[in-house]
Amino acid sequence: MKKVVIAFMSLLSVLALSLGLVACGGEEKPEKKTYSITCETSDDYELQASKTASEAGEKISVTVTVKSEDKYLTGVRYNGEECIKEGDGFVFTMPSENVTLAAVLENYTQTTENGIAKLEDEATSIIVNGTYPGGILDTKTWEISVTLESSYMTSLDASYESSNEDVLPVEAISTKNVEASSSNVIVGAKIVIDTTKIKTGVSWLTATFKSGNNSSQKGTLVFKITVAESVQVEYWNENLVFDVEDFEADTTFYVYVSDRNYIENNEVKQNQNFDELKAQNGKVTVSFRYAVGHSYWLEFGVKTADGFIWYDLSESFGSGSSDTGFNQFKDNLLSFIEPDATLNITVLESTHT
């Protein structure tokens, strides 16, 4: 009997050991499924995800680099769903399927007139360490003029966004108010760019102007800034003929021509002065170098013991059309549409300082 009990106990021990071994080994757990993450390729942008594959439910980060200078980022999508903006990038939660990521870009649209603001200056090609056309040449700033038409404004709030901070950092931009004559009413602004803080390239500038007197009066302008080390300027030869028949024959004349949109270069200076000119057959003729697309201030005078007397000039229109414009002297500014043109201008009796 004792042997039977011992045998039975041994059998129980073997069964217990077997069950223990089964429990220790257990069944293998199924592997968690992972799904792929693919970034679309484009000439306009570059995408990078924090992982190339992931389990469902995991948080994935996405960064975007926009390569197109004329487009801006509006969002990122995974399988058509919107990613969430987080910091400088985007995130999404991995679904139970493979994912394809794509960036959504929009084209910048040039806006030169909006609300109370109107861009008045086309001098948006800027030179590193350059000076604004017509400015003081040792002042390394570039000014872009904006007209502001509000009902009444004595306080102006201006803010800026640059699409490329490496080319045009916002810290390089300031604002100078333009006030009406003999008044503190603001009628315009100068966007002032420190050209010592910019680099070559392209940036779209978004400039928003708000009246500090009336928050509903505002305007946002968007335009392209091109920054270069230097600018190639095309020049034409142009001719001016002044009618001076009413002056005495021995009068000495002076003609000053100044480029209103001057860009520093080694070929022509901003001011082209023609001194001590004499009339022939009642005419004074000068030839000067004209920067294509620019406009020029023009002064005509005589020198006396007391200084210069500057004479008013008649408006003059040469060849051209309403579509192309004209070779002309209008609103006290010279402009030409073709090379080697001649413009006849009458010197008036009235004078100015």
JOQUIZI-V109481 format. One record per residue. N is the residue number from 0. RES is the residue in three letters. PSI is psi in whole degrees, -180 to 180 (none if undefined). D_LAST is the distance of its C-alpha to the last C-alpha in whole Angstrom. Layout:
n->N res->RES psi->PSI d_last->D_LAST
n->N res->RES psi->PSI d_last->D_LAST
This chain:
n->0 res->MET psi->-41 d_last->140
n->1 res->LYS psi->-38 d_last->138
n->2 res->LYS psi->-36 d_last->137
n->3 res->VAL psi->-42 d_last->136
n->4 res->VAL psi->-42 d_last->134
n->5 res->ILE psi->-42 d_last->133
n->6 res->ALA psi->-41 d_last->132
n->7 res->PHE psi->-41 d_last->130
n->8 res->MET psi->-38 d_last->128
n->9 res->SER psi->-41 d_last->127
n->10 res->LEU psi->-41 d_last->126
n->11 res->LEU psi->-39 d_last->124
n->12 res->SER psi->-41 d_last->122
n->13 res->VAL psi->-42 d_last->122
n->14 res->LEU psi->-41 d_last->120
n->15 res->ALA psi->-42 d_last->118
n->16 res->LEU psi->-40 d_last->117
n->17 res->SER psi->-44 d_last->116
n->18 res->LEU psi->-37 d_last->114
n->19 res->GLY psi->-41 d_last->112
n->20 res->LEU psi->-39 d_last->111
n->21 res->VAL psi->-42 d_last->110
n->22 res->ALA psi->-39 d_last->108
n->23 res->CYS psi->-42 d_last->106
n->24 res->GLY psi->-45 d_last->105
n->25 res->GLY psi->175 d_last->104
n->26 res->GLU psi->142 d_last->102
n->27 res->GLU psi->133 d_last->99
n->28 res->LYS psi->142 d_last->96
n->29 res->PRO psi->141 d_last->94
n->30 res->GLU psi->141 d_last->91
n->31 res->LYS psi->138 d_last->88
n->32 res->LYS psi->137 d_last->86
n->33 res->THR psi->155 d_last->82
n->34 res->TYR psi->149 d_last->80
n->35 res->SER psi->153 d_last->77
n->36 res->ILE psi->117 d_last->73
n->37 res->THR psi->133 d_last->71
n->38 res->CYS psi->126 d_last->68
n->39 res->GLU psi->146 d_last->66
n->40 res->THR psi->148 d_last->64
n->41 res->SER psi->152 d_last->61
n->42 res->ASP psi->-17 d_last->58
n->43 res->ASP psi->-22 d_last->56
n->44 res->TYR psi->168 d_last->57
n->45 res->GLU psi->129 d_last->60
n->46 res->LEU psi->146 d_last->62
n->47 res->GLN psi->124 d_last->65
n->48 res->ALA psi->155 d_last->68
n->49 res->SER psi->-19 d_last->69
n->50 res->LYS psi->157 d_last->73
n->51 res->THR psi->-13 d_last->74
n->52 res->ALA psi->151 d_last->77
n->53 res->SER psi->157 d_last->78
n->54 res->GLU psi->159 d_last->81
n->55 res->ALA psi->142 d_last->80
n->56 res->GLY psi->-10 d_last->78
n->57 res->GLU psi->146 d_last->76
n->58 res->LYS psi->126 d_last->73
n->59 res->ILE psi->133 d_last->71
n->60 res->SER psi->148 d_last->67
n->61 res->VAL psi->133 d_last->65
n->62 res->THR psi->150 d_last->61
n->63 res->VAL psi->136 d_last->59
n->64 res->THR psi->116 d_last->56
n->65 res->VAL psi->125 d_last->54
n->66 res->LYS psi->-19 d_last->53
n->67 res->SER psi->126 d_last->51
n->68 res->GLU psi->-15 d_last->47
n->69 res->ASP psi->13 d_last->47
n->70 res->LYS psi->157 d_last->49
n->71 res->TYR psi->156 d_last->50
n->72 res->LEU psi->132 d_last->54
n->73 res->THR psi->-16 d_last->55
n->74 res->GLY psi->177 d_last->58
n->75 res->VAL psi->140 d_last->62
n->76 res->ARG psi->145 d_last->65
n->77 res->TYR psi->118 d_last->69
n->78 res->ASN psi->35 d_last->71
n->79 res->GLY psi->-9 d_last->68
n->80 res->GLU psi->150 d_last->68
n->81 res->GLU psi->130 d_last->65
n->82 res->CYS psi->160 d_last->65
n->83 res->ILE psi->132 d_last->64
n->84 res->LYS psi->131 d_last->61
n->85 res->GLU psi->112 d_last->61
n->86 res->GLY psi->-130 d_last->59
n->87 res->ASP psi->1 d_last->57
n->88 res->GLY psi->-154 d_last->60
n->89 res->PHE psi->158 d_last->63
n->90 res->VAL psi->157 d_last->66
n->91 res->PHE psi->161 d_last->69
n->92 res->THR psi->127 d_last->73
n->93 res->MET psi->125 d_last->75
n->94 res->PRO psi->178 d_last->77
n->95 res->SER psi->55 d_last->81
n->96 res->GLU psi->163 d_last->79
n->97 res->ASN psi->148 d_last->77
n->98 res->VAL psi->139 d_last->74
n->99 res->THR psi->128 d_last->71
n->100 res->LEU psi->142 d_last->67
n->101 res->ALA psi->141 d_last->64
n->102 res->ALA psi->152 d_last->60
n->103 res->VAL psi->119 d_last->58
n->104 res->LEU psi->153 d_last->55
n->105 res->GLU psi->152 d_last->52
n->106 res->ASN psi->137 d_last->49
n->107 res->TYR psi->138 d_last->45
n->108 res->THR psi->123 d_last->43
n->109 res->GLN psi->126 d_last->40
n->110 res->THR psi->107 d_last->38
n->111 res->THR psi->-2 d_last->34
n->112 res->GLU psi->123 d_last->35
n->113 res->ASN psi->130 d_last->37
n->114 res->GLY psi->-126 d_last->37
n->115 res->ILE psi->-6 d_last->34
n->116 res->ALA psi->141 d_last->32
n->117 res->LYS psi->127 d_last->31
n->118 res->LEU psi->124 d_last->30
n->119 res->GLU psi->-9 d_last->26
n->120 res->ASP psi->131 d_last->26
n->121 res->GLU psi->10 d_last->29
n->122 res->ALA psi->66 d_last->28
n->123 res->THR psi->10 d_last->32
n->124 res->SER psi->112 d_last->33
n->125 res->ILE psi->146 d_last->32
n->126 res->ILE psi->135 d_last->33
n->127 res->VAL psi->129 d_last->35
n->128 res->ASN psi->23 d_last->33
n->129 res->GLY psi->170 d_last->30
n->130 res->THR psi->139 d_last->27
n->131 res->TYR psi->140 d_last->25
n->132 res->PRO psi->123 d_last->23
n->133 res->GLY psi->-3 d_last->19
n->134 res->GLY psi->179 d_last->21
n->135 res->ILE psi->123 d_last->21
n->136 res->LEU psi->-23 d_last->24
n->137 res->ASP psi->7 d_last->26
n->138 res->THR psi->111 d_last->26
n->139 res->LYS psi->65 d_last->29
n->140 res->THR psi->153 d_last->28
n->141 res->TRP psi->129 d_last->28
n->142 res->GLU psi->132 d_last->26
n->143 res->ILE psi->124 d_last->27
n->144 res->SER psi->137 d_last->25
n->145 res->VAL psi->131 d_last->28
n->146 res->THR psi->137 d_last->27
n->147 res->LEU psi->120 d_last->29
n->148 res->GLU psi->92 d_last->30
n->149 res->SER psi->168 d_last->32
n->150 res->SER psi->-40 d_last->33
n->151 res->TYR psi->121 d_last->32
n->152 res->MET psi->121 d_last->32
n->153 res->THR psi->-3 d_last->31
n->154 res->SER psi->132 d_last->33
n->155 res->LEU psi->132 d_last->33
n->156 res->ASP psi->122 d_last->36
n->157 res->ALA psi->138 d_last->36
n->158 res->SER psi->156 d_last->39
n->159 res->TYR psi->148 d_last->39
n->160 res->GLU psi->135 d_last->42
n->161 res->SER psi->132 d_last->42
n->162 res->SER psi->-20 d_last->45
n->163 res->ASN psi->96 d_last->45
n->164 res->GLU psi->-23 d_last->45
n->165 res->ASP psi->-38 d_last->45
n->166 res->VAL psi->-50 d_last->42
n->167 res->LEU psi->86 d_last->40
n->168 res->PRO psi->143 d_last->41
n->169 res->VAL psi->-30 d_last->40
n->170 res->GLU psi->-15 d_last->40
n->171 res->ALA psi->-2 d_last->37
n->172 res->ILE psi->135 d_last->35
n->173 res->SER psi->176 d_last->33
n->174 res->THR psi->136 d_last->31
n->175 res->LYS psi->121 d_last->27
n->176 res->ASN psi->145 d_last->27
n->177 res->VAL psi->120 d_last->23
n->178 res->GLU psi->153 d_last->23
n->179 res->ALA psi->156 d_last->21
n->180 res->SER psi->131 d_last->18
n->181 res->SER psi->38 d_last->20
n->182 res->SER psi->158 d_last->23
n->183 res->ASN psi->13 d_last->26
n->184 res->VAL psi->127 d_last->27
n->185 res->ILE psi->124 d_last->27
n->186 res->VAL psi->-1 d_last->25
n->187 res->GLY psi->-179 d_last->26
n->188 res->ALA psi->153 d_last->27
n->189 res->LYS psi->123 d_last->26
n->190 res->ILE psi->111 d_last->30
n->191 res->VAL psi->122 d_last->29
n->192 res->ILE psi->126 d_last->32
n->193 res->ASP psi->108 d_last->33
n->194 res->THR psi->-3 d_last->33
n->195 res->THR psi->-9 d_last->36
n->196 res->LYS psi->9 d_last->38
n->197 res->ILE psi->163 d_last->39
n->198 res->LYS psi->161 d_last->41
n->199 res->THR psi->143 d_last->41
n->200 res->GLY psi->-162 d_last->42
n->201 res->VAL psi->139 d_last->42
n->202 res->SER psi->141 d_last->41
n->203 res->TRP psi->126 d_last->41
n->204 res->LEU psi->126 d_last->39
n->205 res->THR psi->116 d_last->40
n->206 res->ALA psi->122 d_last->37
n->207 res->THR psi->129 d_last->38
n->208 res->PHE psi->128 d_last->36
n->209 res->LYS psi->139 d_last->37
n->210 res->SER psi->131 d_last->36
n->211 res->GLY psi->-9 d_last->37
n->212 res->ASN psi->-26 d_last->37
n->213 res->ASN psi->104 d_last->39
n->214 res->SER psi->-20 d_last->41
n->215 res->SER psi->-13 d_last->42
n->216 res->GLN psi->106 d_last->38
n->217 res->LYS psi->171 d_last->38
n->218 res->GLY psi->143 d_last->37
n->219 res->THR psi->125 d_last->38
n->220 res->LEU psi->145 d_last->37
n->221 res->VAL psi->123 d_last->39
n->222 res->PHE psi->161 d_last->37
n->223 res->LYS psi->131 d_last->38
n->224 res->ILE psi->127 d_last->37
n->225 res->THR psi->123 d_last->37
n->226 res->VAL psi->128 d_last->37
n->227 res->ALA psi->161 d_last->38
n->228 res->GLU psi->-33 d_last->38
n->229 res->SER psi->165 d_last->35
n->230 res->VAL psi->130 d_last->34
n->231 res->GLN psi->126 d_last->35
n->232 res->VAL psi->128 d_last->32
n->233 res->GLU psi->132 d_last->32
n->234 res->TYR psi->144 d_last->30
n->235 res->TRP psi->158 d_last->30
n->236 res->ASN psi->127 d_last->29
n->237 res->GLU psi->158 d_last->26
n->238 res->ASN psi->140 d_last->25
n->239 res->LEU psi->131 d_last->22
n->240 res->VAL psi->119 d_last->22
n->241 res->PHE psi->131 d_last->19
n->242 res->ASP psi->113 d_last->21
n->243 res->VAL psi->34 d_last->19
n->244 res->GLU psi->-26 d_last->22
n->245 res->ASP psi->-3 d_last->20
n->246 res->PHE psi->157 d_last->19
n->247 res->GLU psi->150 d_last->21
n->248 res->ALA psi->-29 d_last->24
n->249 res->ASP psi->11 d_last->23
n->250 res->THR psi->140 d_last->19
n->251 res->THR psi->131 d_last->18
n->252 res->PHE psi->158 d_last->16
n->253 res->TYR psi->133 d_last->14
n->254 res->VAL psi->125 d_last->15
n->255 res->TYR psi->125 d_last->14
n->256 res->VAL psi->126 d_last->16
n->257 res->SER psi->128 d_last->17
n->258 res->ASP psi->113 d_last->20
n->259 res->ARG psi->-28 d_last->19
n->260 res->ASN psi->35 d_last->23
n->261 res->TYR psi->136 d_last->23
n->262 res->ILE psi->128 d_last->27
n->263 res->GLU psi->131 d_last->28
n->264 res->ASN psi->172 d_last->30
n->265 res->ASN psi->0 d_last->31
n->266 res->GLU psi->-49 d_last->30
n->267 res->VAL psi->140 d_last->27
n->268 res->LYS psi->166 d_last->24
n->269 res->GLN psi->-41 d_last->21
n->270 res->ASN psi->126 d_last->18
n->271 res->GLN psi->109 d_last->19
n->272 res->ASN psi->137 d_last->18
n->273 res->PHE psi->106 d_last->19
n->274 res->ASP psi->152 d_last->18
n->275 res->GLU psi->55 d_last->19
n->276 res->LEU psi->147 d_last->20
n->277 res->LYS psi->147 d_last->22
n->278 res->ALA psi->149 d_last->23
n->279 res->GLN psi->120 d_last->26
n->280 res->ASN psi->39 d_last->28
n->281 res->GLY psi->15 d_last->24
n->282 res->LYS psi->143 d_last->23
n->283 res->VAL psi->125 d_last->21
n->284 res->THR psi->134 d_last->23
n->285 res->VAL psi->149 d_last->22
n->286 res->SER psi->135 d_last->25
n->287 res->PHE psi->165 d_last->24
n->288 res->ARG psi->123 d_last->26
n->289 res->TYR psi->123 d_last->25
n->290 res->ALA psi->122 d_last->27
n->291 res->VAL psi->130 d_last->29
n->292 res->GLY psi->-6 d_last->28
n->293 res->HIS psi->166 d_last->24
n->294 res->SER psi->154 d_last->21
n->295 res->TYR psi->140 d_last->18
n->296 res->TRP psi->147 d_last->14
n->297 res->LEU psi->129 d_last->13
n->298 res->GLU psi->138 d_last->10
n->299 res->PHE psi->126 d_last->11
n->300 res->GLY psi->177 d_last->10
n->301 res->VAL psi->155 d_last->12
n->302 res->LYS psi->132 d_last->13
n->303 res->THR psi->179 d_last->14
n->304 res->ALA psi->-26 d_last->16
n->305 res->ASP psi->1 d_last->13
n->306 res->GLY psi->-162 d_last->11
n->307 res->PHE psi->145 d_last->9
n->308 res->ILE psi->121 d_last->7
n->309 res->TRP psi->129 d_last->6
n->310 res->TYR psi->145 d_last->9
n->311 res->ASP psi->153 d_last->10
n->312 res->LEU psi->147 d_last->13
n->313 res->SER psi->150 d_last->17
n->314 res->GLU psi->150 d_last->19
n->315 res->SER psi->139 d_last->21
n->316 res->PHE psi->129 d_last->25
n->317 res->GLY psi->-148 d_last->27
n->318 res->SER psi->159 d_last->31
n->319 res->GLY psi->-168 d_last->32
n->320 res->SER psi->172 d_last->33
n->321 res->SER psi->-24 d_last->33
n->322 res->ASP psi->-42 d_last->35
n->323 res->THR psi->-17 d_last->34
n->324 res->GLY psi->-176 d_last->30
n->325 res->PHE psi->157 d_last->28
n->326 res->ASN psi->119 d_last->26
n->327 res->GLN psi->159 d_last->23
n->328 res->PHE psi->106 d_last->19
n->329 res->LYS psi->140 d_last->19
n->330 res->ASP psi->39 d_last->17
n->331 res->ASN psi->20 d_last->14
n->332 res->LEU psi->139 d_last->17
n->333 res->LEU psi->141 d_last->19
n->334 res->SER psi->150 d_last->23
n->335 res->PHE psi->153 d_last->26
n->336 res->ILE psi->-3 d_last->30
n->337 res->GLU psi->155 d_last->32
n->338 res->PRO psi->161 d_last->31
n->339 res->ASP psi->34 d_last->31
n->340 res->ALA psi->158 d_last->29
n->341 res->THR psi->130 d_last->27
n->342 res->LEU psi->125 d_last->24
n->343 res->ASN psi->125 d_last->23
n->344 res->ILE psi->132 d_last->19
n->345 res->THR psi->132 d_last->18
n->346 res->VAL psi->124 d_last->15
n->347 res->LEU psi->168 d_last->14
n->348 res->GLU psi->-28 d_last->14
n->349 res->SER psi->156 d_last->11
n->350 res->THR psi->169 d_last->7
n->351 res->HIS psi->166 d_last->4
n->352 res->THR psi->none d_last->0
